[in-house]
Amino acid sequence: MQNGILLAAVDLGSNSYRLEIGRHDHGQIQRTEYIKETVRQGNGLDEARNLTPEAMQRGWDCLARFAERLAGFKRAQVRAVATQTLREARNRDEFLAKARQVLGFPIDVISGREEARLIYQGVAHLLPQSAERRLVVDIGGRSTELILGQSLAAKVTESYRVGSVAWSMKYFPQGQFTVQAFESAEIAAKAVLDEALDAYRPETWDVAYGSSGTIGAVADVLAAAGGPAGTITRDGLNWLYERLLEARSADRLRMDGLKDDRRPVVGGGVSVLRAVFDLLGIEEMQAAQGALRHGVLYDLLDREQGETDVRSSTVQRLAAKFGADPAQAQRVGKVACQLLRQLRAGESAAELARHVRKLGWAAQLHEVGSAISHSDYHKHGAYILDNADAPGFAQPELHRLGLLVLGHRGKLRKLEADFEDSLFVHQLLCLRLAVILCHARRDPDLKGLQIRAAGQQVTLGLRPEWTKAFPQSAHLLREETVAWQKTPWALLLA
């Protein structure tokens, strides 16, 4: 990626929406602009876990303001991610359909573990490089992420459904601070976080860091009271707890360093932080500068550089885990990508490289379902991808990859895919043709093979003697032309 280019990350959090814009300079990103708006979308989930119309409108209005600032940015320069509230919301598709239109860019709902991985990337990139073993804690509005890592590598990641907004709504509904309310909130938080005890034991890390809203707010208050800057101690946390009890309610709370937008959720945030300190045996925590949005920016850089794209290593890990034949995967991938380069030769080199890389991933994974059963292995493979823990991938990306794996063989009319999406269709067609051409599990003869598209008609050209030399392959290709007749697309042999 060129030096000087602007990159932007949009974080649709449960409490706040954030826009971070930075300039790329030799592998580092320097902030040029930061906008934060308190949207409190996490407050807008009703009992049926649907976002209320008011909560959706607050989100759309904020994104419209972000969109104005992002005017002129290209798609490869922007990534927007949504977290726990939209993971939970049953009507998220309704919200996201308009949100993507308003923002003008795709919005990825990321899994909890992917959120944790990106948080660690954001924290680690803004810390000095060292060999220390790090525990990173991020208390968001509706989820808390815990990560163990070293240098830039996140080694253990997990997300728990406990957060400042959710706990404030449930245990401090009128904003009243009482001993009983804090006890109930902390016991409940420990019950959710209890399974973290084994993985995040004190002997597994050297330094504890805290990221983002709640921890940053607590650190600011303690510093304003005379404590060391950027440090939260157990004593300091106990002091803050006593001040909240003295205030008796969020409305009456006045403390130097505490912003107005944080007061309504400070009770829930402090109760969760106290539970984390107690459960994991933390005595001192450093407030980190990096956060989810910074991790998203650095992940954008990695995605543009295929060799460092974490998704590539994830695909390799999945292929190895499920015992996919690496020689056949490489063979199919080579042929499929060669065909796609011909079909989409008019695209820019950067765009084509992205499309080819994703098709290559599908080829690497197209046989992973065979580890379960050879019968309908394409269906098993799609199920694996829809449900896998896959670092680097957002849920829509993984589902699209699963659709390619599902559709690489069998009937097309049963494939619930968007056949108006020409890129997806081209990738799917190239993968299916590659599987056919490599059916004998050896390198096929592609001399003279040409493929071209005119609208929704694709023509595969073969040299005259090819069909006579490879009758089984020719038969399978003729069957493939019939399969496409039941879609809006046509495949012709010439």
Beta strands, then each sheet from edge to edge (+ up, - down):
strand 1: 6-12
strand 2: 16-25
strand 3: 28-38
strand 4: 78-82
strand 5: 107-109
strand 6: 133-139
strand 7: 144-150
strand 8: 153-160
strand 9: 207-211
strand 10: 231-233
strand 11: 284-287
strand 12: 450-454
strand 13: 457-461
strand 14: 490-493
sheet 1: 3+ 2- 1+ 4+ 5+
sheet 2: 8+ 7- 6+ 9+ 11+ 10-
sheet 3: 12+ 13- 14-
end
